[in-house]
Amino acid sequence: MKHLTLLLVICLLPGYSSGDELKPFTSDGCSSFPDGTWQENRLWLSCCKEHDRAYWQGGTYQQRLNADNRLNECVAAVGKPNTALLMLAGVRVGGSPYFPTTFRWGYGWPYPRNYGELTEEELLQVKQLTEP
């Protein structure tokens, strides 16, 4: 019986992986928030695209917090600290992985996707989809 169980595990293990495939990266800019001011309509768009890359990939709660803080710092660095704080509040409330939105944490993976370390296989998918 022990050998049968081992054989079964060996046969099923390669196909047991999560089966989750990461979709190619997409960005909607700053989602429902403007990409810049009236005068400079793309002022912080690059900040949002970098933030989207982190959200697309997903990962741990701490990684999300770090991504949100980098967005805040980036928008503040272009001279809009108050806008940065407003954006930070928005992503902290609306970016949860528990919402089935197109801008949730880990949106590149099939829903639902919780917080957690990416596996080696998942990191390989991220690398393959982000290399030129």
N, C-alpha and C positions, 0 to 999 in steps of 0.2 A: 504494500500500500504506500509506503514511504517513497519508493521509486516512482510509482505512478503519479503521485502528487508532484514530485520534483519534475518529472517529464511534462506534466500538464503546465506547471509554472513556466518552464523553459519555452514551451510552445506558444504560450499565450503572452508572455512578457513583452516580446518585441512589438506586438500589436496593442499592448495595453497603454502605451503612452497616452497622454491626455487627448490626443487627436485634434488638439486645437492648432489651427493654422493662423498665423498672423497675416492679416490683409496688408497689402501695400500701403505705405504711408500716404495719408491725405491730410490736408489742413484746410479749415474753413476760416483761416485768419483768426480774428478775435471773437469768433462765434457770434453771439447776439450783441456784442459790444462793438462800437466803432473801431476801425483800424488806426485812427488818428484823429486830428482836429479838423475843423472846416478848412483851415489854411494849409495844413500838412496832413492830408487824408491817409497817409500811410506811416505816420510818425513812429508808432510803436508796433507796427505789423510784424517786423522781424522778431520782436520779443514774443509775440503770440505764436508765431510759427515754431520757434524753439520750444515753447511751452507745449504746443500741440505734439511735438515729437516725443516729449517725455510722457504725455498722456496716452498717446498711441501705444507706446511700449508698455506702460504700466509698471507694476512692481509693488514694493512695500509702501506702507503708509508713510514712512519717513521719506522715501523717495518722492512721493507726491508732495509732501510738505516742502521738501527742498525745491522741487520744480515750481511750486507756487511762490515761494520766497524769491527765487531767481526772476520770475516774471515781475514781481513787485519791484525788485532792484533795477531791472532793465528799464521798466517804464519810468521809474523815478529818475534814472540816469539820463533820459532824454528830456528832462526838465518838467516832468508832470507827476510830482510826488502825491498829490491829492487823487489824481486819476489812478495812480498805482494802487493806492489803498482801496479805492472803490473796486478795482479789478480783483484785488486780492480777496476782498470779501465775497465777490461773486463766484470766483473759482473755488473758494473753500466751501461755499454752500452748494453750488451747482455741479461740482465736478466729481461727486461721489461715484464709486464703481457700482453702487446699488441701483442707480437710476438707468433705465434703458435708453439713454440718450446717445447721440452721435459724438458727444464731446465729453463723455464720462472717462474716468481714470481707467486706462487699459482698453480704450475703444477699438484698438486694432485687433483684439481678440474677440472670439464669439462671446456673446452675453449669455449668462452672467459670468463675470470675472471678478473675483475678490482681490484684496490686497495679498501680496505674497512675493517671495523671491522668485525670480525667473529661473527655470531649470537651464541646464547647459544646452539642451535642445532648443529651448525657446530663445536663449541668448544667441544661438547660431542663426535662428530665423531673423532676429533683429539685425544682426550683422549683415546677413545676406541681402536684406531689403534696404539697408542704409548705405551700403557701399556703392560707389559710382559705377 
